[in-house]
Amino acid sequence: MLYSKHGGHVLPGDADGAEEAAKKGDVIIAKQPLPIGTPFDYLLPELKDKPDSHLPGEPTQVVAALNALGTAMVDDGPTRPGDPAAPLNSSVPAIYTYWGQFLDHDLTANTDRDSETSDITRADLEPVDPDVVTEKLRNLRRPTLDLDTVYGDGPAFVNPQTADALLYVGPRLRVGTNHVDGIPGTLVPPEADLARDLPRFGSLIDAGVITAADVPEPIRSGPNMRTRAVVGDARNDENLLVAQFHTAVLRFHNAVVGQIEAHPHAFGLYGTVSDKAVFEKARRLTRWHYQWLVVNDYLKTVTLSGVVDKIVVGGPKHYRPLHGYELFMPLEYSVAAFRFGHSMVRGGYDHNRNFGKAVPGQAKPPLIGFASFDLLFQFTGNGFRLDPTDPSKSISDPFRGAPTLPFNWTIEFDRFTNKADTDETHFARKIDTRLAPQITRMVKEGNGAEIQDEVNKPLRLMLRHLARRNLLRGYLLSIPTGQSMAAQMGVPAMTAQELQKNNSEALNAALEAGGFLINTPLWYYLLKEAEVRANGNSLGELGSRIVCETVIGLLHGDRRSYLNVRNGWDPSAGVRLPNGDPIVTIRDFLSFTGVPA
């Protein structure tokens, strides 16, 4: 997973069409046989064989209609980075967008054994038979919220064969240090704490932990070898906000280790306490705190009130493990419902006192205004920025020459987490069908060397356009329509009038031309449901049920999760803040790491 990228896939080298797919920059060719992985399947398998549950029509026409719909879903309102236009903003603090991305990476990573299962660039695109999808589409992640993106397989004293020992220093997780020399700007509190970056290969080489020869291919021969992060999933260094969230989880684990070492008896450790015992206790507590917060903070923030409690108390009605009690990732969740976060992305963020608003008494003015979405993608270990001569192309440019994240880009979480904040720019965009324009030009997509010519420019532009990608992938993987999902789950269906409400002329034209007012692509349907029935401040009922059924269902099915602890578990049995309070919100979680939140 060191090589993975957002939207990317892994194929064995002998897969049909693998080499051709790799040229498009979306696929990694595995050098070794792939692990079996975990299954994808459908949350509602009873809809698989019902023709009226899927988008009807001749595939070429449906693909054209989906492209038109995706193009029309881009917001035509104010587009300046950080523009505080009230109609765009939800009541959800901005951190939930990237917490959701981190959560998704912990649960899902697509890996395909047949390029036909995932290649949305084919000219003859048409739906894959659902049985073929479930047979050939595999998940490289364990869908158990166990933070394997953070822990990998554990340190060498837990698993001597692991390749993830570089992630650890004893029972602690390795954390990187921000670069200071020659960097302008103001230090972010706490000023003396510069351990706020992901660990990177260059730093490990300079410290003598490894040599350049120890860096695995293809990273070693890549242009950004020294700045590449040493993490359990490279996707968590694709934008700065999710990278800083991942760094916070590393620091949380280390702070838990500190409390255990200071008071081992309070955590049930007696006698001579080994590093292994401290690590395993800290990992367990970190996982349980994280899982509890996902359910009781994240889900309760982004879904309709009451849905979480109904499923926690009554159990999932639709999510059921597969034969042999094997957990799986539902495609309706992974390919459609959980992609609601794409609509929450802002064009710019009040990131910190250097790239955002100054704070009272600040001696130096901010370096620039709000941090644009594009800059947040550039300042990562594998950063890209748009080619000024051709916006369809991007060029590698990590940290603009610094070996690690410059200190002036350290996040100030208190600008991202406060639900009572009076600054509208500190909130996510509404969950709706009007996506930020930046979503149409994702700088880290479509960078394959073989498609940088003029002939392939339309292909590059499609790969950069997240709305079109989402709609085409849902069609390819035979995701049921919104109406069929609503009927099966007992949720009142959206009317044609609701699906058209407050839309642009182009969006309504695309809906009508594609027949999507009767059979609506699930991703669009759930965004519109949130927009019309929840004012964009949460998912609607169908979206809430799909997301909560999946996440809570996975926790119910994981015998090691906090939901299955004998006699129950909640944060009162975990670590505490310095004032003795339990950790019950994401702000508490971040504060425990030693930074203002």
C-alpha positions as CSV (number, residue, x, y, z in Angstrom):
1,M,0.0,0.0,0.0
2,L,3.0,2.3,-0.1
3,Y,2.4,2.6,-3.8
4,S,-1.4,3.2,-3.8
5,K,-3.1,6.3,-5.0
6,H,-6.6,7.7,-4.7
7,G,-8.8,6.1,-7.3
8,G,-6.1,3.7,-8.3
9,H,-6.1,-0.1,-8.6
10,V,-3.7,-3.0,-8.4
11,L,-3.4,-5.7,-11.0
12,P,-1.2,-8.7,-11.4
13,G,1.1,-8.3,-14.3
14,D,-0.5,-11.2,-16.2
15,A,-4.0,-9.8,-15.9
16,D,-5.8,-9.3,-19.2
17,G,-5.2,-5.7,-20.3
18,A,-3.0,-4.9,-17.2
19,E,-0.1,-3.2,-19.1
20,E,-2.5,-1.1,-21.2
21,A,-4.4,0.0,-18.1
22,A,-1.1,0.9,-16.3
23,K,-0.2,3.3,-19.1
24,K,-3.2,5.4,-18.1
25,G,-1.7,6.0,-14.7
26,D,-4.5,4.5,-12.7
27,V,-3.1,1.0,-12.1
28,I,-0.1,-0.5,-10.4
29,I,1.3,-3.7,-11.7
30,A,2.0,-6.1,-8.8
31,K,5.5,-7.6,-8.9
32,Q,4.4,-10.5,-6.6
33,P,1.2,-12.5,-6.5
34,L,-1.6,-10.4,-4.9
35,P,-3.0,-11.3,-1.5
36,I,-6.4,-12.7,-1.6
37,G,-7.8,-9.6,0.2
38,T,-11.3,-9.3,1.5
39,P,-14.6,-9.4,-0.5
40,F,-16.7,-6.7,-2.0
41,D,-20.4,-7.6,-2.3
42,Y,-23.7,-5.8,-2.5
43,L,-25.5,-4.6,0.6
44,L,-28.8,-5.6,-1.0
45,P,-28.0,-8.7,-3.1
46,E,-31.6,-9.2,-3.8
47,L,-31.5,-6.3,-6.3
48,K,-28.6,-7.8,-8.3
49,D,-30.7,-9.8,-10.7
50,K,-33.6,-7.3,-11.1
51,P,-33.2,-5.4,-14.4
52,D,-35.5,-2.6,-13.2
53,S,-33.1,-1.9,-10.3
54,H,-30.3,-0.7,-12.6
55,L,-29.9,2.1,-15.1
56,P,-31.7,1.1,-18.4
57,G,-30.7,2.0,-21.9
58,E,-28.1,1.5,-24.6
59,P,-24.7,1.7,-22.8
60,T,-23.2,4.3,-25.2
61,Q,-26.1,6.6,-24.6
62,V,-26.1,6.0,-20.8
63,V,-22.4,6.8,-20.6
64,A,-22.9,10.1,-22.5
65,A,-25.8,11.0,-20.2
66,L,-23.7,10.2,-17.1
67,N,-20.9,12.4,-18.4
68,A,-23.3,15.2,-19.0
69,L,-24.8,14.8,-15.5
70,G,-21.4,14.8,-13.9
71,T,-20.3,17.9,-15.8
72,A,-23.5,19.7,-14.7
73,M,-22.9,18.9,-11.0
74,V,-20.2,21.5,-10.7
75,D,-21.2,24.6,-8.7
76,D,-21.7,27.7,-10.7
77,G,-21.7,30.1,-7.8
78,P,-18.8,31.9,-6.0
79,T,-15.5,30.0,-6.6
80,R,-12.9,32.1,-4.8
81,P,-10.9,30.0,-2.3
82,G,-12.5,30.4,1.1
83,D,-15.4,32.5,-0.2
84,P,-17.8,32.6,2.8
85,A,-21.0,32.6,0.8
86,A,-23.6,31.3,3.3
87,P,-25.6,29.1,0.9
88,L,-22.5,26.9,0.3
89,N,-21.7,26.2,3.9
90,S,-23.1,23.4,6.1
91,S,-23.2,23.1,9.9
92,V,-20.5,20.4,9.8
93,P,-16.9,21.5,10.7
94,A,-14.4,21.1,7.9
95,I,-12.4,18.3,9.6
96,Y,-15.3,15.8,9.0
97,T,-14.6,15.9,5.3
98,Y,-11.1,14.6,5.8
99,W,-11.9,12.4,8.8
100,G,-14.2,10.7,6.4
101,Q,-11.5,10.3,3.8
102,F,-9.2,8.8,6.4
103,L,-12.0,6.4,7.5
104,D,-12.6,5.4,3.9
105,H,-8.9,4.6,3.4
106,D,-8.9,2.4,6.6
107,L,-11.8,0.3,5.2
108,T,-11.4,0.2,1.5
109,A,-8.8,-0.2,-1.2
110,N,-9.9,-1.6,-4.6
111,T,-7.8,-4.3,-6.2
112,D,-8.9,-5.9,-9.4
113,R,-7.8,-9.1,-11.0
114,D,-9.4,-8.2,-14.3
115,S,-9.0,-4.8,-15.8
116,E,-12.5,-5.0,-17.3
117,T,-13.9,-4.8,-13.7
118,S,-12.6,-1.3,-13.1
119,D,-11.5,0.4,-16.3
120,I,-13.8,3.4,-16.8
121,T,-11.8,4.7,-19.7
122,R,-12.9,2.1,-22.2
123,A,-14.8,3.3,-25.2
124,D,-17.2,0.4,-25.0
125,L,-18.0,0.9,-21.3
126,E,-21.0,-1.1,-20.1
127,P,-22.1,-2.6,-16.8
128,V,-20.2,-5.7,-15.5
129,D,-22.4,-8.6,-14.4
130,P,-22.8,-8.3,-10.6
131,D,-21.6,-11.8,-10.0
132,V,-18.4,-11.1,-12.0
133,V,-17.9,-7.9,-10.0
134,T,-18.1,-9.8,-6.7
135,E,-15.9,-12.6,-8.0
136,K,-13.1,-10.4,-9.3
137,L,-13.1,-7.1,-7.4
138,R,-11.2,-7.5,-4.1
139,N,-10.5,-5.2,-1.2
140,L,-6.9,-4.7,-0.1
141,R,-8.1,-3.5,3.3
142,R,-9.6,-5.4,6.2
143,P,-13.0,-3.7,6.6
144,T,-12.8,-3.6,10.4
145,L,-11.8,0.0,11.5
146,D,-8.7,-1.5,13.0
147,L,-6.4,1.4,11.7
148,D,-4.3,-0.9,9.6
149,T,-3.4,2.2,7.5
150,V,-1.6,3.3,10.7
151,Y,-0.3,0.1,12.2
152,G,0.4,-2.1,9.2
153,D,1.3,-5.5,10.6
154,G,2.9,-4.1,13.8
155,P,6.5,-3.6,14.9
156,A,9.1,-6.3,14.6
157,F,8.7,-7.5,18.2
158,V,5.1,-8.4,17.4
159,N,5.6,-9.8,13.9
160,P,9.3,-10.4,13.1
161,Q,8.5,-10.9,9.4
162,T,6.7,-7.6,8.9
163,A,8.0,-5.0,6.4
164,D,6.4,-2.3,8.5
165,A,9.1,-2.1,11.2
166,L,10.1,1.3,9.8
167,L,6.8,2.6,11.1
168,Y,7.9,2.1,14.7
169,V,10.4,3.2,17.4
170,G,9.9,0.7,20.1
171,P,6.2,0.7,21.1
172,R,5.7,4.1,19.6
173,L,4.9,5.1,16.1
174,R,7.4,7.1,14.1
175,V,6.5,10.7,13.6
176,G,8.2,13.1,11.2
177,T,9.7,16.6,12.0
178,N,8.7,19.7,10.1
179,H,11.4,21.5,8.1
180,V,12.4,25.0,9.4
181,D,15.6,26.2,7.6
182,G,14.9,29.0,5.2
183,I,11.1,28.8,5.6
184,P,9.2,32.0,6.1
185,G,6.2,32.5,8.3
186,T,5.0,32.2,11.9
187,L,5.4,29.1,14.1
188,V,2.1,27.3,14.9
189,P,1.4,26.7,18.6
190,P,2.8,24.9,20.4
191,E,5.8,26.6,18.8
192,A,8.5,24.2,20.2
193,D,6.6,21.2,18.9
194,L,7.7,20.4,15.3
195,A,6.9,16.7,15.4
196,R,3.9,17.2,13.1
197,D,4.7,15.5,9.9
198,L,4.5,12.0,8.6
199,P,7.8,10.1,8.6
200,R,9.5,10.2,5.2
201,F,12.1,8.0,3.5
202,G,14.6,10.9,3.1
203,S,14.6,11.5,6.9
204,L,15.2,7.8,7.6
205,I,18.1,7.7,5.2
206,D,19.7,10.9,6.7
207,A,19.3,9.4,10.2
208,G,21.0,6.2,9.2
209,V,17.9,4.0,9.8
210,I,17.9,2.8,6.2
211,T,20.0,3.3,3.1
212,A,18.6,4.5,-0.3
213,A,19.0,0.9,-1.4
214,D,16.5,-0.2,1.2
215,V,13.7,1.9,-0.3
216,P,11.3,-0.3,-2.2
217,E,10.6,0.0,-5.9
218,P,9.0,1.8,-7.6
219,I,9.4,4.5,-4.9
220,R,13.3,4.4,-5.1
221,S,13.3,5.3,-8.8
222,G,10.5,7.8,-8.5
223,P,11.0,11.6,-8.6
224,N,9.9,12.2,-5.0
225,M,11.7,9.3,-3.3
226,R,13.0,11.3,-0.4
227,T,9.7,13.0,0.4
228,R,7.5,10.0,0.2
229,A,5.8,9.1,3.4
230,V,6.5,5.9,5.3
231,V,2.9,5.0,6.1
232,G,0.6,2.0,5.9
233,D,-1.3,3.6,2.9
234,A,0.2,6.2,0.6
235,R,-3.3,7.6,-0.1
236,N,-3.1,9.3,3.3
237,D,-0.4,11.6,2.0
238,E,-2.3,12.7,-1.1
239,N,-3.6,15.9,0.4
240,L,-2.3,17.8,3.4
241,L,-5.5,17.7,5.5
242,V,-5.8,13.9,5.5
243,A,-2.0,13.7,6.0
244,Q,-2.2,15.9,9.1
245,F,-5.1,13.9,10.4
246,H,-3.0,10.7,10.0
247,T,-0.2,12.4,11.8
248,A,-2.6,13.2,14.7
249,V,-3.5,9.5,15.0
250,L,0.2,8.6,15.2
251,R,0.6,11.2,18.0
252,F,-2.5,9.9,19.8
253,H,-1.1,6.4,19.9
254,N,2.2,7.8,21.3
255,A,0.4,9.8,23.9
256,V,-1.5,6.7,25.0
257,V,1.9,4.9,25.3
258,G,3.1,7.7,27.5
259,Q,0.1,7.4,29.9
260,I,0.5,3.6,30.0
261,E,4.2,3.8,30.8
262,A,3.5,6.4,33.5
263,H,0.7,4.4,35.1
264,P,0.9,0.8,34.0
265,H,-1.2,-0.5,36.9
266,A,-4.1,1.7,35.9
267,F,-4.1,-0.2,32.6
268,G,-3.8,-3.7,34.0
269,L,-0.1,-4.1,33.5
270,Y,2.0,-5.4,36.4
271,G,5.5,-6.6,37.1
272,T,8.1,-6.1,34.4
273,V,6.2,-4.5,31.5
274,S,7.6,-5.2,28.1
275,D,7.5,-3.0,25.1
276,K,5.3,-5.5,23.4
277,A,2.7,-5.4,26.2
278,V,2.7,-1.6,26.2
279,F,2.3,-1.5,22.4
280,E,-0.5,-4.0,22.3
281,K,-2.4,-2.2,25.1
282,A,-1.9,1.2,23.4
283,R,-3.0,-0.1,20.0
284,R,-6.1,-1.6,21.5
285,L,-7.1,1.5,23.4
286,T,-6.3,3.7,20.3
287,R,-8.5,1.5,18.2
288,W,-11.4,1.5,20.6
289,H,-11.3,5.3,21.2
290,Y,-11.2,5.8,17.4
291,Q,-14.1,3.4,16.8
292,W,-16.2,4.9,19.5
293,L,-15.7,8.3,18.1
294,V,-16.5,7.2,14.6
295,V,-19.9,6.0,15.8
296,N,-20.7,8.6,18.4
297,D,-19.1,11.7,16.8
298,Y,-18.5,11.2,13.1
299,L,-21.6,9.2,12.2
300,K,-23.9,11.2,14.4
301,T,-22.6,14.4,12.8
302,V,-23.0,13.4,9.1
303,T,-26.2,11.3,9.3
304,L,-29.7,12.0,10.4
305,S,-30.4,12.2,14.1
306,G,-31.5,8.9,15.6
307,V,-30.3,6.5,12.8
308,V,-27.0,5.7,14.6
309,D,-28.8,4.8,17.9
310,K,-31.4,2.7,16.2
311,I,-28.8,0.5,14.5
312,V,-26.5,0.4,17.5
313,V,-29.4,-0.7,19.8
314,G,-31.4,-2.7,17.4
315,G,-28.6,-4.1,15.2
316,P,-28.2,-3.8,11.4
317,K,-31.2,-4.9,9.4
318,H,-29.5,-5.2,6.0
319,Y,-25.7,-5.7,6.6
320,R,-25.0,-9.4,7.1
321,P,-21.6,-11.1,7.0
322,L,-21.1,-13.5,4.1
323,H,-21.0,-17.3,4.4
324,G,-18.6,-18.3,7.0
325,Y,-19.1,-15.0,8.9
326,E,-16.8,-13.2,6.5
327,L,-17.0,-9.4,6.6
328,F,-17.3,-7.6,3.3
329,M,-17.4,-4.1,2.0
330,P,-20.8,-3.2,0.4
331,L,-20.4,-1.7,-3.1
332,E,-23.4,0.6,-2.6
333,Y,-21.4,2.2,0.3
334,S,-18.0,2.2,-1.3
335,V,-18.9,3.3,-4.8
336,A,-21.8,5.6,-4.0
337,A,-23.0,6.4,-0.5
338,F,-19.7,7.2,1.2
339,R,-18.6,9.4,-1.7
340,F,-20.9,12.1,-0.3
341,G,-17.7,13.6,1.2
342,H,-16.7,14.8,-2.3
343,S,-19.5,17.4,-2.2
344,M,-18.2,18.7,1.2
345,V,-14.8,19.7,-0.2
346,R,-14.1,23.5,-0.1
347,G,-12.2,25.4,-2.7
348,G,-10.0,26.8,0.0
349,Y,-9.4,26.6,3.8
350,D,-8.4,28.9,6.6
351,H,-5.6,26.4,7.2
352,N,-3.4,28.3,9.7
353,R,-2.0,31.7,10.6
354,N,0.3,31.6,7.6
355,F,-2.2,30.4,5.0
356,G,-5.4,31.8,6.4
357,K,-6.4,34.5,8.8
358,A,-4.0,36.1,11.2
359,V,-4.6,35.8,15.0
360,P,-4.7,38.8,17.4
361,G,-1.2,40.0,18.2
362,Q,0.4,38.1,15.3
363,A,3.7,39.9,14.5
364,K,4.0,38.7,10.9
365,P,1.1,38.9,8.4
366,P,-0.1,35.7,6.7
367,L,2.0,34.7,3.8
368,I,-1.1,34.4,1.6
369,G,-4.8,34.2,2.2
370,F,-6.7,31.0,2.3
371,A,-4.9,27.7,1.4
372,S,-6.3,26.7,-1.9
373,F,-7.4,23.1,-2.6
374,D,-4.6,22.8,-5.2
375,L,-1.9,23.9,-2.6
376,L,-3.2,21.3,-0.2
377,F,-2.5,18.7,-2.8
378,Q,0.9,20.1,-3.7
379,F,2.2,20.2,-0.1
380,T,2.4,16.4,0.3
381,G,5.2,14.0,-0.1
382,N,4.2,13.2,-3.6
383,G,2.9,16.6,-4.4
384,F,1.7,17.9,-7.8
385,R,0.7,21.3,-9.0
386,L,-1.1,22.2,-12.2
387,D,1.0,23.0,-15.3
388,P,0.4,26.7,-15.9
389,T,0.6,26.1,-19.7
390,D,-2.0,23.3,-19.7
391,P,-4.5,22.8,-16.8
392,S,-5.1,19.3,-18.0
393,K,-1.5,18.4,-16.9
394,S,0.2,18.5,-13.6
395,I,3.9,18.4,-12.6
396,S,5.6,17.0,-9.6
397,D,6.6,19.6,-7.0
398,P,6.6,18.3,-3.4
399,F,7.3,20.9,-0.7
400,R,8.9,23.2,-3.2
401,G,12.4,21.9,-2.3
402,A,12.0,21.2,1.4
403,P,12.8,17.6,2.5
404,T,9.8,17.4,4.9
405,L,6.6,19.4,5.4
406,P,7.6,23.1,6.0
407,F,6.6,24.2,9.5
408,N,4.5,27.0,8.0
409,W,2.0,24.4,6.7
410,T,1.3,22.7,10.1
411,I,-2.5,22.6,10.5
412,E,-4.3,24.6,13.2
413,F,-7.0,22.1,14.0
414,D,-9.0,24.6,16.1
415,R,-10.0,26.2,12.7
416,F,-11.5,22.9,11.6
417,T,-13.3,21.3,14.6
418,N,-15.5,23.7,16.5
419,K,-19.3,23.1,15.9
420,A,-20.0,26.4,17.7
421,D,-17.6,28.4,15.5
422,T,-19.0,31.7,14.2
423,D,-16.7,31.7,11.2
424,E,-18.6,30.2,8.2
425,T,-15.4,29.4,6.4
426,H,-14.5,26.8,9.0
427,F,-17.3,24.5,7.9
428,A,-17.6,22.0,5.1
429,R,-19.7,22.8,2.1
430,K,-23.2,21.4,2.1
431,I,-23.8,17.8,1.1
432,D,-25.5,18.5,-2.2
433,T,-25.2,18.1,-5.9
434,R,-23.2,21.3,-6.4
435,L,-19.5,20.3,-6.2
436,A,-16.6,22.8,-5.8
437,P,-15.0,23.4,-9.2
438,Q,-11.7,22.1,-7.9
439,I,-13.2,18.6,-7.9
440,T,-13.2,18.7,-11.7
441,R,-9.4,19.0,-12.0
442,M,-7.8,16.6,-9.5
443,V,-4.1,17.2,-10.0
444,K,-3.0,13.8,-8.9
445,E,-5.1,11.9,-11.4
446,G,-4.4,11.1,-15.0
447,N,-0.6,11.5,-14.7
448,G,0.4,8.3,-16.7
449,A,3.4,9.1,-18.9
450,E,1.6,7.5,-21.9
451,I,-1.4,9.8,-21.9
452,Q,0.2,13.3,-21.7
453,D,-0.1,14.0,-25.5
454,E,-2.8,16.0,-27.1
455,V,-4.7,13.0,-28.4
456,N,-5.3,11.8,-24.8
457,K,-6.3,15.2,-23.4
458,P,-10.0,14.2,-23.2
459,L,-9.0,11.1,-21.3
460,R,-6.9,13.2,-18.9
461,L,-9.7,15.6,-18.3
462,M,-12.2,12.8,-17.5
463,L,-9.8,11.2,-15.1
464,R,-9.4,14.5,-13.3
465,H,-13.2,15.1,-13.1
466,L,-14.3,13.3,-9.9
467,A,-18.1,13.6,-10.5
468,R,-17.8,12.0,-13.9
469,R,-15.6,9.2,-12.5
470,N,-18.0,8.5,-9.6
471,L,-21.0,8.2,-11.9
472,L,-19.2,6.0,-14.5
473,R,-17.8,3.7,-11.9
474,G,-21.2,3.2,-10.3
475,Y,-22.6,2.3,-13.7
476,L,-19.7,0.0,-14.5
477,L,-20.1,-1.9,-11.2
478,S,-23.9,-2.3,-11.5
479,I,-24.8,-0.2,-8.5
480,P,-28.6,-0.2,-8.0
481,T,-30.6,3.0,-8.6
482,G,-31.6,5.3,-5.8
483,Q,-35.3,4.5,-6.2
484,S,-34.7,0.7,-6.0
485,M,-32.5,1.1,-2.9
486,A,-35.2,3.3,-1.2
487,A,-37.9,0.8,-2.0
488,Q,-35.9,-2.2,-0.7
489,M,-34.9,-0.4,2.5
490,G,-38.3,1.0,3.2
491,V,-37.5,4.7,2.8
492,P,-39.8,7.1,1.0
493,A,-38.5,7.7,-2.5
494,M,-37.6,11.1,-3.8
495,T,-40.0,12.6,-6.3
496,A,-39.0,14.0,-9.7
497,Q,-39.7,17.5,-8.3
498,E,-37.3,16.9,-5.5
499,L,-34.6,15.6,-7.8
500,Q,-35.0,18.8,-9.9
501,K,-35.3,21.3,-7.0
502,N,-33.1,24.4,-7.2
503,N,-31.0,22.8,-10.0
504,S,-29.3,24.6,-12.9
505,E,-30.8,24.4,-16.3
506,A,-27.9,22.2,-17.4
507,L,-28.4,19.8,-14.5
508,N,-32.1,19.3,-15.1
509,A,-31.5,18.9,-18.8
510,A,-29.0,16.1,-18.1
511,L,-31.4,14.4,-15.7
512,E,-34.3,14.5,-18.2
513,A,-32.1,13.4,-21.2
514,G,-30.7,10.4,-19.3
515,G,-34.0,9.3,-17.9
516,F,-32.5,9.8,-14.5
517,L,-35.7,11.3,-12.9
518,I,-37.1,7.8,-12.9
519,N,-34.0,5.7,-12.6
520,T,-31.4,7.9,-10.7
521,P,-27.7,7.0,-10.2
522,L,-27.4,6.2,-6.5
523,W,-24.5,8.7,-5.9
524,Y,-26.5,11.7,-7.3
525,Y,-29.7,10.5,-5.6
526,L,-28.1,10.4,-2.2
527,L,-26.5,13.9,-2.6
528,K,-29.9,15.3,-3.7
529,E,-31.7,13.6,-0.8
530,A,-29.2,15.3,1.6
531,E,-29.7,18.6,-0.1
532,V,-33.5,18.6,-0.2
533,R,-34.4,16.6,2.9
534,A,-31.6,17.6,5.3
535,N,-30.7,21.0,4.0
536,G,-27.2,19.7,3.1
537,N,-26.3,19.5,6.8
538,S,-26.3,15.7,6.9
539,L,-27.2,12.7,4.7
540,G,-30.8,12.0,4.2
541,E,-32.5,8.9,5.5
542,L,-31.5,6.5,2.7
543,G,-27.9,7.7,2.7
544,S,-27.8,7.7,6.5
545,R,-29.0,4.1,6.6
546,I,-26.6,2.8,4.0
547,V,-23.6,4.4,5.7
548,C,-24.6,3.5,9.3
549,E,-25.6,0.0,8.4
550,T,-22.2,-0.5,6.8
551,V,-20.0,1.0,9.5
552,I,-21.9,-0.3,12.5
553,G,-22.4,-3.6,10.8
554,L,-18.7,-4.0,10.3
555,L,-18.1,-3.2,14.0
556,H,-20.8,-5.6,15.1
557,G,-19.1,-8.3,13.0
558,D,-15.6,-7.6,14.2
559,R,-15.1,-9.6,17.4
560,R,-12.3,-7.3,18.5
561,S,-14.2,-4.0,18.1
562,Y,-15.3,-2.0,21.1
563,L,-18.9,-3.0,20.5
564,N,-18.0,-6.6,21.3
565,V,-16.0,-6.0,24.5
566,R,-17.4,-8.1,27.3
567,N,-19.5,-6.0,29.7
568,G,-19.1,-3.1,27.2
569,W,-16.6,-0.4,26.6
570,D,-16.8,3.4,26.4
571,P,-14.2,6.2,26.8
572,S,-14.5,6.2,30.6
573,A,-12.4,3.1,30.6
574,G,-9.7,4.6,28.3
575,V,-7.1,7.4,28.6
576,R,-8.0,10.8,29.9
577,L,-7.3,14.4,29.1
578,P,-4.9,16.3,31.5
579,N,-7.9,17.6,33.4
580,G,-9.3,14.1,33.9
581,D,-12.1,14.4,31.3
582,P,-12.8,11.4,29.0
583,I,-12.2,11.7,25.3
584,V,-15.7,11.9,23.7
585,T,-15.3,14.2,20.7
586,I,-12.8,14.6,17.9
587,R,-11.7,17.8,19.5
588,D,-10.8,15.8,22.6
589,F,-9.0,13.3,20.5
590,L,-6.8,15.9,18.9
591,S,-6.2,17.8,22.1
592,F,-4.9,14.7,23.7
593,T,-2.1,14.8,21.1
594,G,-0.9,18.0,22.5
595,V,-2.2,20.6,20.0
596,P,-5.0,23.1,20.3
597,A,-8.2,21.8,18.9
